[in-house]
């Protein structure tokens, strides 16, 4: 009985450590996307149209960490772009994928519903 309780406690501790690791990884990805979006917005404000190679590579590494797209439409929405504004849209989509992984019941509002 004590051995089973010890095994249960150890299993719970492993599961909790995995959950904390996944949560930390999720937060790190969101922060990386935020930092990239900040840089892209700065380029956009400067009137730069093309994404510098170093930022494009960074975006590609972020996109590679996401789960496989669920549809052709999602794959297209997460395809690496060479222009600043389209890549910003891709990174917002990537962030939304992460948020939905964290909260599958997350409500997704269309631009039309937001009045945009």
C-alpha positions as CSV (number, residue, x, y, z in Angstrom):
1,X,0.0,0.0,0.0
2,X,2.8,2.4,0.9
3,X,4.7,1.3,-2.2
4,X,1.7,2.1,-4.4
5,X,1.3,5.5,-2.7
6,X,5.0,6.2,-3.4
7,X,4.5,5.2,-7.0
8,X,1.4,7.4,-7.3
9,X,3.3,10.4,-5.8
10,X,6.2,9.9,-8.1
11,X,3.9,9.6,-11.2
12,X,2.1,12.8,-10.1
13,X,5.4,14.6,-9.6
14,X,6.6,13.6,-13.1
15,X,3.3,14.7,-14.6
16,X,3.4,18.0,-12.8
17,X,7.0,18.6,-14.0
18,X,6.0,17.8,-17.6
19,X,3.0,20.2,-17.3
20,X,5.3,23.0,-15.9
21,X,7.8,22.4,-18.7
22,X,5.1,22.5,-21.4
23,X,3.7,25.7,-19.8
24,X,7.1,27.3,-19.7
25,X,7.8,26.2,-23.4
26,X,4.4,27.7,-24.4
27,X,5.2,31.0,-22.7
28,X,8.7,31.1,-24.3
29,X,7.1,30.6,-27.7
30,X,4.5,33.3,-27.1
31,X,7.3,35.7,-26.0
32,X,9.4,34.8,-29.0
33,X,6.5,35.6,-31.3
34,X,5.8,38.9,-29.5
35,X,9.4,39.9,-29.8
36,X,9.4,39.1,-33.5
37,X,6.1,40.9,-34.0
38,X,7.7,44.0,-32.3
39,X,10.6,43.9,-34.7
40,X,8.3,43.4,-37.7
41,X,6.1,46.3,-36.6
42,X,9.2,48.5,-36.3
43,X,10.2,47.5,-39.9
44,X,6.7,48.3,-41.1
45,X,6.7,51.7,-39.5
46,X,10.1,52.4,-41.2
47,X,8.5,51.5,-44.5
48,X,10.6,48.3,-45.0
49,X,8.7,45.9,-47.3
50,X,11.0,42.8,-47.2
51,X,11.8,40.8,-44.1
52,X,15.5,40.6,-43.4
53,X,16.9,37.1,-43.7
54,X,17.8,36.8,-40.0
55,X,14.2,37.6,-39.0
56,X,12.8,35.2,-41.6
57,X,15.0,32.4,-40.3
58,X,13.9,33.2,-36.7
59,X,10.2,33.1,-37.8
60,X,10.9,29.8,-39.6
61,X,12.3,28.3,-36.4
62,X,9.3,29.4,-34.4
63,X,6.9,28.0,-37.0
64,X,8.7,24.6,-37.0
65,X,7.9,24.2,-33.3
66,X,4.1,24.3,-33.9
67,X,2.1,21.1,-34.3
68,X,1.4,20.0,-37.9
69,X,-1.4,22.0,-39.5
70,X,-4.8,20.5,-39.3
71,X,-5.9,21.6,-42.8
72,X,-4.5,23.0,-46.0
73,X,-6.0,26.4,-45.1
74,X,-4.1,26.4,-41.8
75,X,-0.9,25.3,-43.5
76,X,-1.3,28.3,-45.9
77,X,-2.0,30.6,-43.0
78,X,1.3,29.5,-41.3
79,X,3.5,29.5,-44.4
80,X,6.7,31.6,-44.1
81,X,6.4,34.9,-46.0
82,X,9.0,37.3,-47.3
83,X,7.1,40.6,-46.9
84,X,6.7,42.3,-43.5
85,X,2.9,42.7,-43.2
86,X,2.1,39.1,-44.5
87,X,4.7,37.7,-42.1
88,X,3.1,39.6,-39.2
89,X,-0.3,38.0,-40.1
90,X,1.4,34.6,-40.1
91,X,2.9,35.2,-36.7
92,X,-0.5,36.3,-35.3
93,X,-1.9,33.0,-36.7
94,X,0.9,31.1,-35.0
95,X,0.1,32.8,-31.7
96,X,-3.5,31.9,-32.1
97,X,-2.6,28.2,-32.7
98,X,-0.6,28.3,-29.4
99,X,-3.5,29.9,-27.5
100,X,-5.9,27.3,-28.8
101,X,-3.6,24.5,-27.7
102,X,-3.6,26.0,-24.3
103,X,-7.3,26.6,-24.3
104,X,-9.2,24.5,-26.8
105,X,-12.5,26.2,-26.0
106,X,-11.0,29.6,-26.9
107,X,-13.5,31.8,-28.8
108,X,-12.2,32.9,-32.1
109,X,-13.7,36.2,-33.4
110,X,-13.7,37.0,-37.1
111,X,-12.5,40.4,-38.2
112,X,-16.1,41.1,-39.4
113,X,-17.4,40.5,-35.9
114,X,-14.8,43.0,-34.5
115,X,-15.9,45.6,-37.0
116,X,-12.6,45.6,-38.9
